[in-house]
Amino acid sequence: MNKTKIILLVTILIFTSSLIADPAPVTGIWRTVNEKGVEESTVEIFEKGGKIFGKINSLKDPNDKNGKPKICTACKGSDKDKPVVGLEIIKGLSADGDKYAGGIIMDPENGNEYKCSIWAEGSKLNVRGKHWTGIFRTQTWLKK
């Protein structure tokens, strides 16, 4: 082989390997679906400062029994008593192989935080929350 072909082949291999190493894109609007198949909300997944975050864009039932916007009374820290719509529930994920991990997901119903990993498979987003005991739960969200 001549030098030009070798350089071209090496360039293609480097470019292809970088594509394989990057996880699938997860940013965008996703419809959350519970274990019973009922849509509960939409969440916007976005990049900020090189990390992945997610905030609640809408709720199926956005108001409490008094007709006021739902508030995260169980949340801790700076999220306590903030409106659920607009609340950042996924924080600080980084690329990790074929997924994003290393951050947390917070359940606004009880304020509990879990280790989080997410990965896309076409129009589906797998969202896994893992308790410190090793028990985990995975939901599949759908691209909006």
C-alpha positions, 0 to 999 in steps of 0.5 A: 500500500502506498502512504496515501492509502495508509493515511486514509485507512488510519483516518477512517479507523480513528473517526469510526472508533470515536463514533463507536465510543460516544453514547447515543444522543439522549437530549430532547423531550421525552415522555415518561411512562410508569410501570403500568404504561401510563404517561405521567410527564415530559422531561427535557434532557439537556447538556449544561457545562459538559454534563447531562441534566433533565427537568420536568417540562409538564405533568399529566396532572399539574395541579394539586387537589386545591387547583394550585401547581404541585410543589415538591414538599418532600424535596431537600435542600434548594429544591424544597417547596419548588414547583414540580414543573421546571424542577431539575430531577436529573443532575450531573451525568457524564458519558460512560461507555454506551450510556451516561452515568455518574449523576443522580435522579430525584423522585419528586414524589418522595424527595429520594435521590438515586444514582442514575444512568441513562442510555438511548435506543432509537426513540426510547430512553432507558432511565435507571435509578439505583439505590445504595443497596444495589436495588435498581429500577429502570423506566423506558421513556419515549421520544416526544 
